[in-house]
């Protein structure tokens, strides 16, 4: 299955859908708590998906993060980024932490900072 979440440039969205490549079908799943674009989505070792940062219409650059639980099809808020960012990267590291790095701040300036998300803890935090 492939999870497609949020919107593209100029169209923040809270929608999420699952694509089944074997059948070629799309199925709606639970919506994000915050509509966003220009965010990252990272598959975690426990099967959950971390969505972090991005841009929200009427909200601006986001520091919030959410976890998708594929067993229930629902999203839950999790620890926020220390720095709101969009166009950043999020990389799962061998130690099961997620490195969130770079991107742009609310002024459109490049960010030279990075953060670690502890995905391996029972209650993940940024």
Residue, then its C-alpha position, 0 to 999 in steps of 0.5 A: x500500500x502507498x499512503x498519499x497525504x496532504x496537498x501540493x504547492x498552493x493547495x494545502x489539504x488534510x486528505x489522505x488516501x491509500x493506493x493499492x498497486x496490486x489492484x490499482x485502486x484508491x481508498x480514502x483513509x482518515x484525514x490529517x488534523x491539520x491540512x498541509x503542503x510542503x511537509x514530509x512523510x516518513x514510514x517508521x519501523x513500527x508501521x506508523x507514518x510521521x508527517x511533520x512541518x509544512x505549510x497550512x493555509x491561514x496558519x503559515x509555516x507549521x511546527x506540528x507533527x502527526x502520526x498515522x496508524x494504519x491499523x485504525x486509519x487515524x491520525x494523532x498529534x505528536x510532539x511538535x518540531x522545535x522550529x517550524x519548517x517547510x521544504x525540509x527533509x526527514x530521514x529514518x536513521x539506522x537507530x530508528x530516529x528520524x533526522x529532520x533537517x533544513x528547509x525554509x522558515x516563515x521568512x523564506x530563509x534557509x534553515x541550517x538546523x536539524x532535529x531528531x524524532x525519537x520514533x523507537x520510544x513507546x510515545x514518540x517525541x520530537 
